[in-house]
Amino acid sequence: MDLRDFLNILKERGELVEINEEVDWDLEMSAISAMTQRLRGPALLFNKIKGMNPGYRAVSEHYAGTLRKPFRRIAICMGIEPDDKNWFEGTQEIAKKMTNVIKPVQVATGPCKEVIKMGKDVNAFEFPITYGGLGDCGRYLNCQTTICKDPDSDWTNWGNYATLVSKRNRMVTSASTSSDFYALLHTKYAPRGESMPVAIVVGGDPLNGLLGGTPLPSGVSEADVAGGMRGAPVELVKCETSDILVPANSEIVFEGEVRAGETALEGPKTECFGFTVGPRTPAPVIRIHCVTHRKDPIVPILSQVTYGMSSIESIQMSMFAAGLNFVMAQSKIPIKQMMAATVKWGGYSNLMATRNWYPGFIRDMFDAGLMFPATNAYYDVSDMVDDDVNIYHVEEIVDAIYTQSNPAKDWVPSSACWDARTSGGLVSVRSYLEREDLAKLYGKMTVTTGYWTRDNTTKGEPPLGVRRMSFETVLPDEIQQWVVDNWKKWGLEEEPAWNKPYLDLPPLGM
Amino acid sequence: MSIKYKLYYDELMKHKDAINRENPIDLEVMYADVKEWKPTRSLVSTEPVEGWDEAVLVGPFGNSVEGEKVFLKVVEELSPEDED
């Protein structure tokens, strides 16, 4: 599947609308995307963009969910049928697929090589890369895959980092200092006095963009996982100016290099964390030497302007959750399920259901699971709940917090301070940081300044043996049956939810 | 007059003593049409000047991030475009 196959299926199923009137990449595409996001509306394909060559297009909200079918577009992307699964079922399917790996294969050429431009002919501004919001310091590629390679093994890392297009042949990455990008640059290339080859890939299989943002452990090649999830090897072609292999069906490939120590100011920008991240801070520069692309490329966009079931949140709910489960399955911690909250990207909650609770469990879980860079970089608050609480229902989580935990004892704070691999830009900031805190951190390490783990599990035997107030626990069986039997007779159309088992699963690490 | 440049308030304030003066300052500006940053040597004024261009300041301005305007004359674009 490539991006075009995916968009065709979305259109066939009524999930995509094409806009044929001219729109501007300067704020207009972002504004239309923000409104459709707010309305939980369709994905949008912009077919005519001001100042762009005919045929140069952009698409947004192609991963987003709707109220009725929050998982549908992700399911279509993953090839999961039927496509109307709920989040729990969907995440289980994704996590299962992620356990397979199929190595990619190299092919001679592909659609991404239809046009090849080098040197002076490179101009990133010729593509419909959006200017997303007032205050943004420039045009950002935020739905892309940055590819870099370990020179000492066959590990190739795919990462999704919002990337500023600062000049026609220069980009600036906002990769976190806790990212594999930074790790490879500063532990492998810089000590050898070498620059790091990089490819920034736009479009291609929509699964690739999701994997780039999934918290897989270092050393795992996302291309292997992508092949496993598709059931077929990913086809890769060699870059023109380096040995990096990129997906052959990409829309655009920017080929370049990063020289250790070469930085430019990046930010501020509207960010998925819910605020404009700034001030401008030094971040690595990517020198673009070559661009290859399809004749009529499509640039995917992830709008970060509003909250709700946007593409960003959908990615978090699906891939992040599946990735977290993948990571926790490596441990012996008896967590049954982990997920990332749907409320806002940036991981203000990282929810899990568990059993076999023992004293110190929270600390073990924190140390084992949440100290992985990919997870800890994002999550400020983690909530642990009993295994009969549906962690996909915010109401049940809130109920557990307020009925099962004592803030004085069960809310465990920790200051997680990341030992950055290099003194780089300040990233992964939080909106609650005061200006004086930001000033202290400027140009130094990435710091997550506050970390809470809340134990919202049942501590003792509750009165009357009823742990939780629900239809099933505080009403007699015969009354429950009477309601269910008469539901439709009362003119109510939805099927009543009664005795729905949840999480009938073994713990992840066992 | 349309906005030709964007300047970040915090960064302009690093040169606040040079505003409304006759000596140009080294200032990186964003060209608003393409959203490209270029290093320049420029004059900055808080009042309109014949032949100068308008720049909008980006910063915390009440409920908006874009607010006050200044007037700018790019005397020189510094350093040619980086070669590969």
Interface residues (C-beta under 8 A of the other chain):
Chain A: D26 G119 F125 Y131 L134 G135 C137 G138 R139 V165 S166 K167 R168 N169 R170 A264 L265 T276 P279 R280 R287 H289
Chain B: Y8 D10 E11 E28 M30 V34 K35 E36 W37 K38 V58 S64 V65 E66 E81 D82 D84
